[in-house]
C-alpha cells in the first residue's frame, strides 16, 4: 500500500519535470505486472508523465534508448535519464526513485 504521506510529498514537492517510461511487450507476463503498477501510479500521481511503450510498435525508440531487455523502466528528470530498471520493479522502489529526483 502506498503511504499517503509519500504521495502528498510527491504531489506537493515536484519542482522539475519528471517522466517515467516503461518499455514492454504485450506478450511478457512480467511486463503486465509492472504496467498495472504504473497505471495505478498514473491515477494517483498527476505531476509525473507516465508513458508505456510497446517495443514491437516502437523498435527504433527502444533501440535509441538502448533497451536490451523487457520490461525496462527509465526515469527522466528534465529529459535527462536519472535511473533505469530492468525487470520487475516494486511500487515502493518507483516512489522512492521519484522522490529522490525531486
N, C-alpha and C positions, 0 to 999 in steps of 0.2 A: 504494500500500500504506500502510495506517495504521501509524504508528510505535507500537511497544509502549510507549515512554516516554510519548507523548501520552495513550494510553489509560489507562495507570496513573495519570497525573496527573488525568485526568478522574474516574476511579473513586474515587480517594482524596481529592480536594480539593473535591468539590461540597458546598457548605455550604447553599446555597439551593435551593429547588425550581425546577428547570429543566424547561421544556416546549418541544417543537418541534412545530408544527402545519404540515402541508402541505395546501394546498387544491389539488385536482386534478380531472381528468376522465378516465374510463377510455378516452376516445377521443383523448387527447392523447399523442403519442409522446414528447415531452419529459418529460411528467409520469411516464411509465413508467420512464424512466431515473432521474429524481430519486427515485422511490419505491423502486427497487431499492437505491439508496444508503442511504435512510432505513431500509429493512428490515435491511440489513447492520449499520448502526449500532445499531439496536434490539437485535440479537442480542449485540452486543459491550458496549454501554454500558447498564448497568442503572439508573443513577441519574437518567436523563433520561426524561421522559414523551414518547414519540413518538406523534403522532396523525395519521392520514391521513384527510382529509375530502373526500368526493366532493361537488363543488359542486352536482350535479344532485339529490342527496338532502338537501342542507343549504343551500338557497338563502338562507334568512334569516340563518343563521350567517355565510355568506360575505358577505352584504350588511352585516351588523352590523360585520364586521371589515374592511370597505372593500376587499374583494378584487376587483380590476378586471381581472386577467389571471391565467392559469394557466401553469405552476404558481406558486403563491405560498407561500413558506416563511416562517413567523413564529416567532421565538424569544421565549419569555417567561421572565422571572425573577420568582418570587413573584407570578405572574399579571399582571405588567406587561410590555408589549411592549418588548423591548430592541433588536430588529433585524428587518428584513424584506427578503426577496429575491424578486424576480420573475424567472421564467425558470429556466434550468438553473443548478445550483449544484454545485460540486465538493465531494467529501468533505472535502478539506483545509480548505476555507472553513468548512464546518459545524463541524468540530472546533475551528478557531481561534475561531470565534464562541462556542462552548460554553465554551472555556477563558477567553475574555475576560469571560464572565459569572459566573465563579466568584468 
